[in-house]
Amino acid sequence: MEEVQFKNKIKIVSVPGKVFLAGEYLALHGGPALVFATQPRFELQIEESIEEEFKVQSFRLENQVGPSIFPEQSPGFKLFHQFSDLLTKYRFYFKDPYDGRGGWGASSAQFLSLYTFISELRGEGTSRSESWNWRELLQGYHEMAWNGRGIRPSGADIVGQHQGSITYFDPSAGKIESCSLHFSNIELRFVQTGLKIPTHEHLESLGDFSSEALAQILPSLWLAVKEGDEARFISGVQDYSEALQKLNFVCSSTQSLLTRIGEVPGVLASKGCGALGADVVLLVIESQKKTEIDEWLRKNNYFYVLSSQGITHGVRVSL
């Protein structure tokens, strides 16, 4: 897609992509989640205009380039219209480096980037981690993202994208921690499956479930990340994957992929990520076997793969 050309000074809100390492369902019950912040990063580019015509027409479709910036009825769309009076003199362009591929957090990035910009305009400094209020952020997100049907989205991905790196978020304990990876002999791969299950539709039809087994695994998995304990991390990912399967939270296509790829030498553990594990699959692999595994992925047409080297920081605002 050709990028928009701005004539005036612009501001950029940069937000990482995201993948749930674990906790996508546990978080729905208020439990903890592990979110991995990925490169490449989304960008909301904002131009301030002094043109009277633009002030009147701000954010109409004809002033946008490509698809609608915020899809209709998305959290970002609703947030914009809630604060439309504050935003009338700005033009927006959202840059999606994933080209619309599902599973990387585009919708949450749209909401978070616009929320951050609005907070900056109001002098609330949301982009500074020492001053942000995650409870207000989640409350605002829940108001825009949930229609009252089914299970409310957790918003843990929003917190993870704000914080960056690998974020452990436990809202019931009011705990947010972030760290990088410290593994020497293993690496992560995030594999795009090509399948997309809309999360909001899945949550509307999702019935009640027991998260007890998931809750027993995740804290140990987080400790493994913090302490660089490779053996515990491998077993934790596999245990979590099996617990999701027992709950029928893995779609059939992802289950088939997990079975196939589990037979590839050097793949130590794997799990689906997000709603029914449909969009993205996490692989834990031996570093020494990464060339062979990456070649296997290419031969099997899994061309969009991110690695653990793509870990990145949280939301940033710049001119």
LOTORNU-815192 format. One line per field, with one value per residue: chain; x, y, z of N, C-alpha, C in turn; residue number from 0; residue in one letter. Coordinates in steps of 0.1 Angstrom, whole numbers, plus 5000, padded with zeros to 4 digits. Layout:
BEGIN
ch (A:...)
n.X (X:...)
n.Y (Y:...)
n.Z (Z:...)
ca.X (X:...)
ca.Y (Y:...)
ca.Z (Z:...)
c.X (X:...)
c.Y (Y:...)
c.Z (Z:...)
i (NUM:...)
aa (A:...)
REM end
This chain:
BEGIN
ch (A:A:A:A:A:A:A:A:A:A:A:A:A:A:A:A:A:A:A:A:A:A:A:A:A:A:A:A:A:A:A:A:A:A:A:A:A:A:A:A:A:A:A:A:A:A:A:A:A:A:A:A:A:A:A:A:A:A:A:A:A:A:A:A:A:A:A:A:A:A:A:A:A:A:A:A:A:A:A:A:A:A:A:A:A:A:A:A:A:A:A:A:A:A:A:A:A:A:A:A:A:A:A:A:A:A:A:A:A:A:A:A:A:A:A:A:A:A:A:A:A:A:A:A:A:A:A:A:A:A:A:A:A:A:A:A:A:A:A:A:A:A:A:A:A:A:A:A:A:A:A:A:A:A:A:A:A:A:A:A:A:A:A:A:A:A:A:A:A:A:A:A:A:A:A:A:A:A:A:A:A:A:A:A:A:A:A:A:A:A:A:A:A:A:A:A:A:A:A:A:A:A:A:A:A:A:A:A:A:A:A:A:A:A:A:A:A:A:A:A:A:A:A:A:A:A:A:A:A:A:A:A:A:A:A:A:A:A:A:A:A:A:A:A:A:A:A:A:A:A:A:A:A:A:A:A:A:A:A:A:A:A:A:A:A:A:A:A:A:A:A:A:A:A:A:A:A:A:A:A:A:A:A:A:A:A:A:A:A:A:A:A:A:A:A:A:A:A:A:A:A:A:A:A:A:A:A:A:A:A:A:A:A:A:A:A:A:A:A)
n.X (5008:5005:5020:5006:5013:5024:5020:5024:5037:5042:5031:5041:5028:5040:5035:5041:5037:5019:5019:5003:5021:5012:4981:4959:4933:4930:4933:4907:4893:4902:4927:4964:4985:5008:5025:5040:5059:5062:5084:5078:5066:5035:5023:5007:5002:5000:4988:4987:4965:4959:4941:4910:4890:4898:4895:4867:4862:4875:4887:4868:4861:4872:4895:4913:4938:4938:4924:4897:4908:4902:4884:4849:4830:4850:4871:4889:4876:4853:4864:4876:4853:4841:4858:4858:4854:4877:4896:4893:4910:4930:4946:4948:4968:4972:4997:5002:5024:5021:5004:4976:4975:4961:4963:4984:4978:4966:4941:4940:4963:4956:4936:4952:4972:4957:4944:4966:4975:4954:4955:4979:4973:4955:4972:4979:4999:5002:5021:5043:5057:5059:5039:5014:4980:4969:4945:4926:4930:4923:4896:4886:4891:4875:4850:4848:4853:4836:4804:4786:4777:4783:4816:4836:4864:4898:4918:4944:4963:4965:4977:5002:5012:5015:5035:5056:5085:5086:5057:5043:5011:4989:4959:4942:4959:4970:4994:5022:5048:5078:5102:5132:5143:5164:5176:5199:5202:5179:5153:5126:5099:5073:5047:5027:4995:4977:4950:4921:4903:4878:4882:4862:4839:4843:4844:4818:4804:4816:4814:4811:4840:4865:4894:4913:4934:4950:4958:4975:4998:5008:5022:5046:5057:5062:5082:5102:5108:5117:5140:5155:5153:5155:5147:5124:5109:5104:5089:5068:5055:5047:5031:5011:5000:4989:4970:4953:4943:4929:4908:4895:4902:4917:4918:4910:4927:4950:4957:4964:4987:5003:5008:5021:5044:5055:5070:5092:5127:5144:5123:5110:5088:5054:5026:4993:4983:4963:4928:4914:4938:4943:4954:4982:5011:5032:5065:5090:5124:5154:5184:5206:5194:5180:5183:5176:5149:5137:5140:5123:5098:5097:5096:5071:5054:5050:5055:5055:5071:5080:5108:5122:5141:5130:5119:5106:5103:5078:5049:5055:5059:5066:5080)
n.Y (4988:5022:5048:5076:5110:5135:5171:5187:5190:5159:5135:5104:5075:5046:5012:4979:4947:4917:4886:4860:4843:4826:4821:4833:4824:4820:4846:4856:4849:4866:4859:4855:4864:4859:4879:4885:4910:4920:4927:4934:4969:4985:5016:5047:5074:5109:5139:5173:5198:5231:5239:5251:5236:5210:5208:5207:5183:5163:5131:5119:5094:5101:5114:5096:5071:5042:5013:5019:5036:5029:5001:4999:5000:4989:4988:5010:5027:5033:5047:5069:5083:5089:5109:5127:5155:5165:5157:5169:5185:5169:5145:5111:5082:5048:5025:4992:4968:4941:4937:4932:4906:4882:4879:4894:4916:4940:4953:4959:4974:4996:5008:5012:5030:5052:5059:5065:5088:5105:5107:5120:5145:5154:5157:5136:5118:5090:5074:5072:5049:5050:5066:5058:5046:5016:5005:5024:5024:4998:4998:5017:5004:4981:4992:5000:4977:4956:4942:4934:4909:4874:4865:4889:4905:4902:4922:4919:4917:4944:4956:4942:4951:4978:4977:4962:4940:4909:4904:4899:4898:4902:4909:4905:4904:4929:4931:4938:4928:4930:4915:4905:4879:4852:4830:4805:4782:4777:4789:4809:4806:4822:4813:4821:4809:4813:4812:4828:4835:4855:4872:4885:4873:4847:4849:4856:4833:4815:4793:4787:4776:4756:4770:4761:4742:4756:4778:4766:4761:4785:4805:4792:4789:4816:4822:4806:4820:4844:4835:4823:4796:4770:4742:4741:4760:4748:4725:4737:4752:4730:4716:4735:4737:4712:4713:4732:4718:4697:4712:4717:4739:4743:4746:4724:4725:4738:4719:4698:4709:4712:4685:4676:4692:4687:4664:4672:4672:4688:4705:4714:4721:4731:4753:4766:4800:4826:4830:4799:4790:4796:4816:4820:4800:4790:4780:4762:4759:4741:4759:4751:4737:4755:4764:4741:4738:4762:4760:4738:4750:4769:4752:4741:4761:4780:4810:4834:4841:4849:4855:4849:4868:4891:4906:4934:4969:4987:5009:5039:5075:5099:5127)
n.Z (5000:4991:5010:5028:5022:5041:5046:5068:5101:5118:5142:5157:5169:5181:5182:5195:5178:5190:5207:5224:5247:5266:5285:5273:5276:5303:5312:5307:5329:5347:5355:5353:5324:5298:5276:5245:5230:5198:5169:5134:5141:5147:5135:5142:5125:5127:5115:5120:5110:5096:5079:5070:5056:5060:5087:5089:5075:5087:5092:5076:5051:5026:5032:5039:5033:5014:5031:5055:5084:5111:5115:5111:5140:5155:5184:5182:5163:5178:5199:5187:5178:5202:5211:5191:5188:5200:5182:5157:5141:5131:5110:5102:5098:5096:5099:5090:5094:5090:5070:5073:5081:5104:5140:5151:5166:5155:5158:5186:5187:5172:5189:5212:5203:5195:5219:5234:5221:5225:5252:5255:5243:5263:5283:5300:5297:5289:5276:5291:5312:5339:5348:5338:5340:5343:5349:5342:5315:5307:5315:5297:5273:5276:5276:5249:5235:5242:5237:5256:5252:5257:5268:5282:5266:5277:5276:5282:5262:5253:5276:5275:5250:5256:5276:5265:5255:5273:5289:5321:5333:5358:5367:5389:5411:5407:5394:5373:5353:5334:5312:5294:5271:5282:5272:5262:5246:5233:5210:5200:5177:5159:5141:5113:5106:5086:5090:5104:5132:5143:5173:5189:5180:5187:5215:5221:5217:5234:5260:5296:5314:5330:5345:5360:5356:5338:5354:5372:5358:5346:5364:5370:5345:5339:5358:5347:5324:5335:5349:5331:5327:5308:5306:5323:5310:5285:5292:5305:5284:5268:5286:5290:5264:5261:5281:5271:5249:5261:5270:5247:5233:5210:5176:5148:5126:5136:5155:5139:5127:5149:5156:5133:5132:5155:5151:5138:5139:5165:5173:5202:5218:5214:5208:5202:5197:5211:5201:5200:5193:5166:5149:5151:5157:5183:5185:5202:5199:5192:5192:5177:5157:5141:5115:5099:5107:5100:5073:5068:5075:5054:5032:5036:5031:5051:5053:5067:5094:5127:5149:5182:5183:5176:5197:5214:5226:5244:5239:5222:5217:5193:5174)
ca.X (5000:5013:5018:5001:5023:5019:5026:5026:5044:5034:5035:5039:5026:5045:5030:5045:5028:5018:5015:5001:5029:5002:4972:4948:4920:4931:4930:4893:4888:4909:4940:4975:4988:5022:5023:5053:5058:5070:5086:5078:5057:5025:5024:4997:5008:4990:4991:4979:4963:4953:4932:4896:4883:4902:4889:4854:4861:4885:4884:4859:4868:4879:4907:4922:4945:4936:4912:4894:4919:4897:4873:4837:4826:4861:4874:4895:4866:4844:4872:4877:4840:4839:4866:4859:4856:4891:4904:4888:4921:4941:4944:4954:4972:4976:5006:5002:5035:5017:4995:4963:4975:4956:4970:4995:4973:4964:4930:4944:4973:4948:4930:4962:4979:4948:4942:4979:4976:4944:4960:4990:4966:4949:4982:4979:5012:5000:5032:5054:5053:5059:5027:5002:4970:4964:4931:4918:4932:4914:4882:4883:4891:4863:4838:4848:4855:4826:4790:4778:4773:4794:4827:4843:4878:4906:4926:4958:4972:4967:4988:5014:5017:5019:5047:5067:5092:5076:5049:5034:5001:4980:4951:4937:4969:4975:5009:5027:5063:5083:5116:5136:5146:5177:5178:5211:5202:5166:5148:5111:5094:5059:5043:5014:4989:4968:4936:4918:4891:4876:4881:4850:4828:4846:4840:4804:4799:4823:4807:4819:4850:4874:4907:4922:4947:4959:4963:4985:5010:5014:5032:5059:5062:5067:5095:5111:5112:5125:5152:5162:5153:5151:5140:5111:5101:5099:5079:5056:5048:5040:5020:5000:4994:4981:4958:4943:4937:4919:4896:4890:4906:4926:4910:4915:4939:4962:4960:4971:5000:5011:5012:5031:5056:5061:5078:5104:5138:5147:5112:5110:5075:5046:5012:4986:4982:4951:4915:4914:4952:4941:4962:4997:5016:5045:5074:5102:5133:5169:5191:5214:5186:5171:5184:5168:5135:5133:5139:5111:5087:5096:5091:5057:5047:5048:5065:5055:5075:5088:5116:5124:5150:5121:5113:5107:5098:5064:5044:5064:5054:5077:5077)
ca.Y (5000:5035:5056:5089:5120:5146:5184:5194:5183:5148:5128:5090:5066:5033:5001:4966:4936:4909:4872:4854:4831:4817:4829:4839:4820:4822:4860:4858:4847:4875:4853:4861:4861:4862:4885:4887:4921:4917:4936:4949:4976:4993:5031:5056:5087:5119:5152:5185:5207:5244:5242:5251:5226:5197:5208:5203:5170:5154:5116:5113:5084:5106:5120:5085:5064:5028:5009:5027:5036:5021:4994:5003:4994:4984:4997:5023:5034:5039:5057:5081:5090:5094:5121:5133:5170:5168:5153:5174:5191:5159:5135:5098:5071:5036:5016:4978:4961:4927:4937:4926:4892:4882:4873:4902:4926:4952:4960:4964:4985:5008:5014:5017:5042:5064:5062:5072:5101:5113:5110:5131:5157:5158:5159:5125:5111:5075:5067:5070:5037:5053:5074:5053:5039:5004:5002:5033:5019:4986:5002:5024:4993:4972:5000:5001:4964:4945:4946:4929:4895:4864:4868:4902:4904:4905:4934:4916:4921:4958:4958:4937:4960:4990:4975:4957:4928:4898:4910:4891:4907:4895:4920:4902:4908:4942:4929:4939:4927:4927:4911:4900:4865:4849:4816:4804:4771:4776:4800:4809:4809:4824:4809:4825:4798:4817:4811:4839:4834:4868:4870:4889:4863:4835:4851:4857:4819:4807:4790:4786:4766:4756:4775:4756:4736:4766:4786:4759:4761:4797:4811:4785:4793:4830:4821:4800:4831:4854:4829:4817:4781:4764:4730:4744:4767:4738:4716:4746:4754:4718:4713:4745:4733:4700:4717:4739:4707:4690:4721:4719:4753:4742:4742:4712:4728:4740:4706:4690:4715:4708:4671:4674:4699:4680:4653:4677:4672:4701:4712:4709:4723:4740:4756:4776:4813:4833:4823:4785:4788:4796:4825:4819:4789:4792:4768:4763:4750:4741:4769:4745:4731:4765:4764:4730:4740:4773:4754:4730:4759:4774:4741:4738:4773:4789:4821:4845:4836:4858:4848:4856:4880:4903:4912:4949:4977:4990:5020:5051:5086:5107:5136)
ca.Z (5000:4991:5022:5027:5023:5050:5044:5080:5112:5122:5154:5154:5180:5177:5191:5190:5176:5202:5207:5238:5250:5274:5293:5265:5282:5318:5315:5307:5343:5356:5358:5346:5310:5293:5263:5239:5221:5186:5157:5132:5149:5141:5136:5140:5121:5129:5110:5125:5099:5099:5068:5075:5049:5066:5100:5087:5069:5094:5095:5066:5044:5015:5037:5043:5022:5016:5038:5066:5094:5121:5109:5117:5152:5162:5196:5178:5157:5188:5207:5179:5178:5215:5213:5178:5190:5203:5171:5144:5133:5129:5100:5107:5089:5104:5091:5095:5087:5088:5058:5075:5086:5117:5151:5156:5175:5148:5164:5199:5185:5168:5201:5221:5197:5195:5233:5238:5215:5232:5266:5254:5241:5275:5294:5309:5296:5290:5270:5301:5319:5353:5351:5332:5348:5335:5352:5333:5301:5305:5316:5284:5263:5278:5272:5235:5229:5246:5235:5266:5249:5259:5277:5280:5263:5289:5275:5286:5250:5254:5286:5270:5240:5262:5283:5256:5260:5277:5301:5329:5338:5367:5372:5402:5420:5404:5391:5359:5353:5321:5311:5281:5271:5286:5269:5253:5237:5226:5204:5197:5164:5158:5127:5109:5100:5075:5095:5113:5139:5150:5187:5195:5177:5195:5229:5222:5217:5244:5273:5308:5314:5342:5342:5372:5351:5332:5365:5379:5350:5341:5372:5368:5331:5340:5365:5338:5315:5343:5354:5320:5330:5296:5307:5328:5300:5275:5298:5307:5271:5263:5295:5287:5251:5264:5289:5261:5241:5269:5271:5234:5229:5199:5164:5142:5117:5145:5161:5129:5125:5161:5155:5122:5135:5167:5146:5132:5148:5171:5178:5216:5223:5205:5212:5195:5205:5208:5201:5195:5187:5152:5140:5153:5165:5190:5185:5210:5191:5195:5184:5167:5146:5136:5100:5093:5111:5092:5059:5068:5075:5041:5022:5039:5028:5062:5049:5076:5107:5135:5159:5195:5182:5173:5209:5213:5237:5244:5231:5221:5210:5187:5164)
c.X (5009:5010:5014:5013:5017:5027:5030:5034:5036:5040:5032:5038:5029:5041:5035:5034:5027:5015:5013:5011:5020:4993:4960:4935:4919:4928:4915:4886:4895:4923:4951:4977:5002:5020:5037:5051:5068:5073:5082:5066:5047:5028:5011:5003:4998:4996:4982:4977:4956:4943:4917:4888:4886:4896:4874:4853:4869:4879:4873:4868:4876:4893:4917:4928:4943:4924:4909:4904:4914:4884:4860:4833:4837:4863:4880:4885:4857:4851:4873:4864:4836:4846:4868:4860:4870:4900:4901:4900:4932:4936:4953:4957:4978:4985:5007:5013:5032:5007:4982:4963:4970:4965:4981:4991:4970:4952:4933:4955:4966:4942:4941:4969:4970:4946:4954:4979:4966:4948:4971:4983:4960:4959:4983:4991:5012:5012:5043:5049:5051:5046:5014:4993:4964:4950:4922:4919:4923:4900:4878:4882:4879:4851:4837:4847:4844:4812:4781:4773:4786:4804:4834:4858:4886:4913:4940:4968:4975:4978:5001:5020:5022:5033:5059:5075:5083:5070:5041:5024:4991:4971:4945:4946:4975:4990:5012:5042:5066:5098:5119:5138:5161:5181:5191:5210:5189:5162:5133:5109:5078:5055:5029:5007:4981:4953:4933:4904:4888:4874:4868:4838:4830:4842:4825:4798:4805:4815:4816:4829:4858:4888:4917:4935:4956:4965:4974:4999:5016:5024:5046:5065:5068:5081:5105:5117:5121:5139:5160:5163:5147:5143:5126:5103:5095:5088:5066:5048:5041:5029:5008:4993:4985:4968:4948:4936:4926:4906:4889:4891:4916:4918:4917:4927:4951:4966:4968:4985:5009:5016:5023:5044:5063:5071:5091:5116:5142:5136:5109:5096:5067:5032:5006:4984:4970:4939:4916:4928:4952:4951:4976:5000:5030:5053:5086:5112:5147:5176:5200:5207:5177:5171:5175:5153:5130:5131:5126:5098:5086:5091:5076:5048:5043:5059:5065:5058:5084:5096:5117:5134:5142:5115:5116:5101:5084:5061:5053:5057:5066:5072:5084)
c.Y (5012:5043:5070:5099:5132:5159:5190:5185:5171:5142:5113:5083:5052:5023:4987:4957:4927:4895:4868:4842:4821:4827:4835:4836:4822:4837:4863:4856:4856:4870:4860:4857:4865:4867:4889:4899:4919:4929:4927:4955:4983:5008:5038:5070:5098:5132:5162:5194:5220:5248:5240:5239:5212:5197:5203:5188:5159:5141:5111:5103:5090:5112:5109:5079:5049:5025:5019:5025:5027:5014:4998:4994:4987:4993:5010:5032:5041:5049:5070:5089:5095:5107:5128:5149:5174:5165:5159:5180:5182:5149:5123:5089:5059:5027:5002:4971:4946:4926:4930:4912:4892:4876:4882:4914:4940:4960:4967:4975:4998:5015:5020:5030:5054:5068:5069:5086:5110:5117:5120:5144:5163:5159:5148:5116:5096:5068:5065:5060:5040:5061:5069:5046:5028:5001:5011:5028:5007:4989:5009:5013:4985:4979:5000:4987:4953:4951:4940:4914:4886:4869:4880:4899:4908:4918:4931:4919:4936:4962:4954:4946:4973:4988:4970:4945:4916:4903:4899:4900:4899:4906:4917:4906:4922:4942:4930:4938:4925:4924:4907:4885:4863:4835:4815:4793:4769:4789:4798:4812:4811:4823:4813:4813:4801:4817:4822:4836:4848:4866:4874:4879:4851:4837:4852:4843:4810:4805:4790:4775:4767:4760:4770:4751:4746:4775:4779:4759:4774:4804:4805:4788:4807:4830:4815:4811:4840:4848:4823:4802:4774:4752:4732:4751:4757:4730:4724:4749:4742:4714:4723:4741:4722:4703:4724:4728:4700:4699:4723:4733:4753:4738:4731:4714:4731:4727:4697:4695:4711:4694:4669:4680:4694:4669:4658:4678:4686:4710:4706:4711:4732:4742:4766:4788:4820:4825:4810:4782:4789:4804:4823:4807:4792:4779:4772:4754:4751:4751:4763:4739:4742:4766:4753:4733:4751:4768:4746:4739:4765:4764:4738:4750:4781:4801:4832:4840:4847:4850:4856:4867:4893:4909:4927:4956:4980:5003:5032:5062:5095:5116:5132)
c.Z (5000:5003:5019:5029:5031:5046:5057:5090:5116:5135:5151:5168:5175:5187:5186:5186:5189:5198:5221:5238:5257:5281:5286:5271:5297:5321:5314:5320:5353:5361:5351:5332:5308:5279:5258:5229:5210:5177:5145:5140:5141:5143:5133:5137:5121:5124:5115:5113:5103:5088:5073:5068:5056:5080:5099:5083:5076:5096:5086:5057:5033:5019:5042:5031:5024:5024:5050:5077:5105:5116:5117:5129:5159:5174:5192:5172:5168:5196:5200:5180:5192:5217:5200:5179:5192:5191:5157:5135:5130:5118:5104:5096:5097:5095:5098:5087:5084:5077:5061:5080:5101:5128:5157:5164:5168:5155:5178:5197:5180:5180:5209:5216:5198:5210:5238:5233:5222:5246:5265:5252:5254:5287:5304:5308:5296:5285:5280:5311:5334:5357:5346:5342:5340:5337:5343:5319:5298:5306:5303:5273:5264:5273:5256:5228:5232:5244:5245:5264:5251:5269:5273:5276:5275:5288:5279:5274:5250:5264:5281:5259:5245:5269:5275:5263:5262:5290:5308:5336:5346:5373:5386:5413:5418:5401:5376:5360:5338:5321:5297:5282:5275:5283:5259:5243:5230:5220:5202:5182:5165:5144:5124:5102:5088:5079:5105:5119:5147:5165:5193:5192:5185:5210:5231:5223:5228:5257:5285:5308:5327:5338:5352:5367:5345:5343:5372:5371:5348:5350:5371:5355:5332:5347:5356:5328:5323:5346:5343:5321:5317:5297:5313:5318:5289:5280:5301:5295:5267:5273:5292:5274:5253:5272:5280:5253:5248:5271:5258:5229:5218:5186:5157:5133:5125:5151:5151:5127:5137:5161:5144:5127:5147:5163:5139:5142:5152:5176:5192:5223:5214:5211:5203:5204:5201:5207:5193:5189:5172:5144:5140:5161:5170:5189:5194:5203:5196:5186:5174:5155:5138:5121:5094:5096:5102:5077:5058:5067:5061:5031:5024:5038:5040:5061:5059:5090:5114:5145:5172:5194:5179:5185:5209:5225:5235:5236:5233:5213:5205:5177:5151)
i (0:1:2:3:4:5:6:7:8:9:10:11:12:13:14:15:16:17:18:19:20:21:22:23:24:25:26:27:28:29:30:31:32:33:34:35:36:37:38:39:40:41:42:43:44:45:46:47:48:49:50:51:52:53:54:55:56:57:58:59:60:61:62:63:64:65:66:67:68:69:70:71:72:73:74:75:76:77:78:79:80:81:82:83:84:85:86:87:88:89:90:91:92:93:94:95:96:97:98:99:100:101:102:103:104:105:106:107:108:109:110:111:112:113:114:115:116:117:118:119:120:121:122:123:124:125:126:127:128:129:130:131:132:133:134:135:136:137:138:139:140:141:142:143:144:145:146:147:148:149:150:151:152:153:154:155:156:157:158:159:160:161:162:163:164:165:166:167:168:169:170:171:172:173:174:175:176:177:178:179:180:181:182:183:184:185:186:187:188:189:190:191:192:193:194:195:196:197:198:199:200:201:202:203:204:205:206:207:208:209:210:211:212:213:214:215:216:217:218:219:220:221:222:223:224:225:226:227:228:229:230:231:232:233:234:235:236:237:238:239:240:241:242:243:244:245:246:247:248:249:250:251:252:253:254:255:256:257:258:259:260:261:262:263:264:265:266:267:268:269:270:271:272:273:274:275:276:277:278:279:280:281:282:283:284:285:286:287:288:289:290:291:292:293:294:295:296:297:298:299:300:301:302:303:304:305:306:307:308:309:310:311:312:313:314:315:316:317:318)
aa (M:E:E:V:Q:F:K:N:K:I:K:I:V:S:V:P:G:K:V:F:L:A:G:E:Y:L:A:L:H:G:G:P:A:L:V:F:A:T:Q:P:R:F:E:L:Q:I:E:E:S:I:E:E:E:F:K:V:Q:S:F:R:L:E:N:Q:V:G:P:S:I:F:P:E:Q:S:P:G:F:K:L:F:H:Q:F:S:D:L:L:T:K:Y:R:F:Y:F:K:D:P:Y:D:G:R:G:G:W:G:A:S:S:A:Q:F:L:S:L:Y:T:F:I:S:E:L:R:G:E:G:T:S:R:S:E:S:W:N:W:R:E:L:L:Q:G:Y:H:E:M:A:W:N:G:R:G:I:R:P:S:G:A:D:I:V:G:Q:H:Q:G:S:I:T:Y:F:D:P:S:A:G:K:I:E:S:C:S:L:H:F:S:N:I:E:L:R:F:V:Q:T:G:L:K:I:P:T:H:E:H:L:E:S:L:G:D:F:S:S:E:A:L:A:Q:I:L:P:S:L:W:L:A:V:K:E:G:D:E:A:R:F:I:S:G:V:Q:D:Y:S:E:A:L:Q:K:L:N:F:V:C:S:S:T:Q:S:L:L:T:R:I:G:E:V:P:G:V:L:A:S:K:G:C:G:A:L:G:A:D:V:V:L:L:V:I:E:S:Q:K:K:T:E:I:D:E:W:L:R:K:N:N:Y:F:Y:V:L:S:S:Q:G:I:T:H:G:V:R:V:S:L)
REM end
